[in-house]
Amino acid sequence: TVFESGSERRPEDFDTLPLNDASSLEKRFGHEWTTAIESMELATGASPAWDHAAFLAGKQTPVFFGSGVNNFGVMEVLDALVDLAPSPQSRTSSTLVNRQPVVKEVQPEDEAFSGVVFKVQANMDANHRDRIAFVRMASGKYTPGMKLKVMRTAKELRPTSVVTFMSQRREAVEEAYAGDIVGFTTHGGVQLGDTITDGSVNLMYTGLPFFAPEMFMTVVLKNPLRTKQLQQGLAQLGEEGAIQVFRPEMGGNMLLGAVGQLQFEVVQHRLKGEYDADIRLEGSQYTGARWITADTPKELQEFIHAYPHRMARDAADTLAYLCTSPYDVRLAQERFPKIHFHPLREHAGLALQNAG
């Protein structure tokens, strides 16, 4: 495909020439063609051969060259997604029934509607201050007006609108099937990792892990009169997964946890621009966190009483132990061998792994 600048150009406006017609290409482009073919050969030679099976297994990623600003190469990417992407796959649901784990494999062709929230975005439309929960459908069919249920809270979900997206365009959903992505416009009550169903099945999807943060900053609000806006902003950004928000059990300033410095800067900018909450970020003594569980409530309470100033809760209200070094966790494990320290948890609030 021959590139020409201009954002108003449509796919049919571009010339497409076969690569095997080398003589015509060399005649039309001369030295530019020679340079281009050398670059393509270099890129091809330095890259592994395309393996569709490896792509489906999540071990290989295709690379596309184009320009979104000039609307060049966009259709090729979309066509490749249609050709290469897999059809909807089965998903594993893990729930507790009478305190016993029940694992179920949900198939795309199952009749009951179900899906998982893989992204929550606040303030996509600054004029309406809306929040949209992006749901990847796992089974069944969606139709307008059907009843929806958030399995984490067992509450009914009543979205003000249900839409699909293409760039900045929104279109109302008339019907959707397994594999489709739909956006539920809400004013709260939905967070990352939530399982949404039509209420006829008891499901809880997993597979969206939260990693324990490695960096912490303390939130200091410059204008105390904006406390309400700060709390709202941190709650929504925490539900989005843009940052991990920890609320110390003993009170005090909120803590932000991240795996990279850029996360702090993005959240600071969004709090000021979207919530009018201007904050200052100060260093924290903590360098890590572990989500904790125990075999019995009594053992958990004993641990909390031993480390009251290290306890905090995140956006999913999951209890975490804050540490200043890896030795803190090791010493706490030796002192309380029946406490389980988890370096990651599910977005739905379920701990996945014990610390090794």
Secondary structure by P-SEA (a helix, b strand, c coil): cccccccccccccbbbbbccaaaaaaaacaaaaaaaaaaaaaaaaacccccaaaaaaccbbbbbbbbcccccaaaaaaaaaaaccccbbbbbbbbbcccbbbbbbbcccccbbbbbbcccccccccccbbbbbbbbccccccccccccccccccccccccccccccccbbbbbccccccbbbbbbcccccccccccccccccccccccccccccbbbbbbbccccaaaaaaaaaaaaaaaccbbbbbbccccbbbbbbccaaaaaaaaaaaaacccbbbbbbbbcccbbbbbbcccaaaaaaaaaacccccccccccbbbbbbccaaaaaaaaaacccbbbbcccccccccccccc
